């Protein structure tokens, strides 16, 4: 999950590719056998049951809350649900991070995961993994510790998790502390940084945004002396999201934590449903079934599905699927509408006034009117391009491999990571926090991951 290979930690993007290639990020998966989980791993249904237990309060609050809860709402929710105020606020926070609710301006609405919560184990597990990736946002770091030291710990945690997973049992805190010290030393050596004991007035902000902006408490303290506290903080944070259990002087991965670390080590997705029987399915089920097909077979499936129903109702069904919360279905719906062609034009033009569908609709119309798919993105504004980048990233984060999410950076129109993060934060996409947290968890460059985690924290807390 981490690399010991020294790398240039400057923030940068590789040469941008046309945005049209980003639409293929989810469907252009490499075909390979699905690795089997380690022996003793519970079946997905049991893992989903455990994930539902971890997020039970978050689900209750997400179903109750009509909007982001204010102080009066918290009082009412606490009374209605029989929970303390602090637990209501924490549950709301977890609901956002797990994708159970999505914010649209001052309003909140249920995320697609919440609607699928009781019937779709895959949606439940992906929601829990999103929370797992955001553990450092769920459990704030000590406020008197320098942000740079917090960032180093966050970067080192994947190696601790690997040790816990490989050990297949309890690992003592001294052993974890020794590994943390080694990993932090490696990170500093890779970056050729000055010793942490020296004053660091220009220290970078915390990767995950924990701690207080500009708080230099601890920058003149030997960071090695802080590592036991930071280890305890990280273990408590991982325990808070259900990834591990803490005993006397030791830590053990839970079945959920063990499975999640294995998934990340293997870089696989939760198995997708079989595409068999798509022709008789509703549009959203058909699109999900086609998600793992390459473009040619997918187009053949779309044609067969379209031939089995009136074109007008088929277009309406596809647009309804595109309006859902699953970004993967949005992109696939417009791919299917490309197969429809001229009969879909009126419906697509009408959809172009809807903010969430507008980038997809404008691309569809540009290609329909003869533009080369490589040049079609020129019809989009910078804000629309950025919205589409985040929406596609959400699809990859929900349904793709970590490597695909990292490669998705190539399709961004911004020239630098800071510019990308600034514009992503400004557009207000409801999945921004989840996308940034997932990208930070997946990216192998520690400096870039640090900046992305910081941006996720700022969006999450409403900073700047």
Secondary structure as UniProt FT lines:
FT   HELIX           19..24
FT   TURN            25..27
FT   TURN            39..40
FT   HELIX           44..54
FT   HELIX           56..64
FT   HELIX           71..81
FT   HELIX           85..97
FT   TURN            98..99
FT   STRAND          101..104
FT   TURN            105..106
FT   STRAND          107..110
FT   HELIX           112..115
FT   TURN            116..119
FT   HELIX           121..133
FT   HELIX           135..138
FT   TURN            143..144
FT   HELIX           147..167
FT   STRAND          171..172
FT   HELIX           173..191
FT   TURN            196..197
FT   TURN            201..202
FT   TURN            213..214
FT   TURN            217..220
FT   HELIX           223..240
FT   TURN            241..242
FT   STRAND          244..247
FT   TURN            248..249
FT   STRAND          250..253
FT   HELIX           255..266
FT   TURN            276..277
FT   HELIX           278..280
FT   HELIX           283..290
FT   TURN            291..292
FT   HELIX           295..307
FT   HELIX           311..322
FT   HELIX           327..340
FT   HELIX           341..344
FT   HELIX           345..351
FT   TURN            352..353
FT   HELIX           355..368
FT   TURN            369..370
FT   TURN            373..375
FT   HELIX           376..379
FT   HELIX           382..399
FT   HELIX           402..407
FT   HELIX           408..411
FT   HELIX           417..427
FT   TURN            430..431
FT   HELIX           432..442
FT   HELIX           446..461
//
